[in-house]
Amino acid sequence: AIMRLQERVSLENNAKRIGQKMKVIIDRKEGDFYIGRSEYDSPEVDQEILIPAVGKRLYRGRFYNVRITSVDSFDMFAELVK
């Protein structure tokens, strides 16, 4: 029950970020996504931001500007912006 409550709270908090622009540092690439985190989040602790690995190569350790396009309970999905 506690985990479901935490999941719901996390989803509600993440949903507020849809459409927002963020600065993201890339940590790694997995499958079809680059995995990053906001400049305020800690690796392996806070949520991850997934960016489709199409069109442009992103480099680990570099910052990129993104817009959040969708979310789930523990991750956010984003697209690159200029």
KAURLIN-V256676 format. One record per residue. N is the residue number from 1. OMEGA is omega as a letter, one per 20 degrees, with the letter a starting at -180 (NA if undefined). Layout:
n = {N/N}
omega = {OMEGA/OMEGA}
This chain:
n = {1/2/3/4/5/6/7/8/9/10/11/12/13/14/15/16/17/18/19/20/21/22/23/24/25/26/27/28/29/30/31/32/33/34/35/36/37/38/39/40/41/42/43/44/45/46/47/48/49/50/51/52/53/54/55/56/57/58/59/60/61/62/63/64/65/66/67/68/69/70/71/72/73/74/75/76/77/78/79/80/81/82}
omega = {a/a/r/r/r/r/r/r/r/r/r/r/r/a/r/a/r/a/a/r/a/r/a/r/a/r/a/r/r/r/a/a/r/a/a/r/r/a/a/a/r/r/r/r/a/a/r/r/a/a/a/a/r/r/a/r/r/a/r/r/r/r/r/r/a/r/r/a/r/a/r/a/a/r/r/r/a/r/r/r/r/NA}
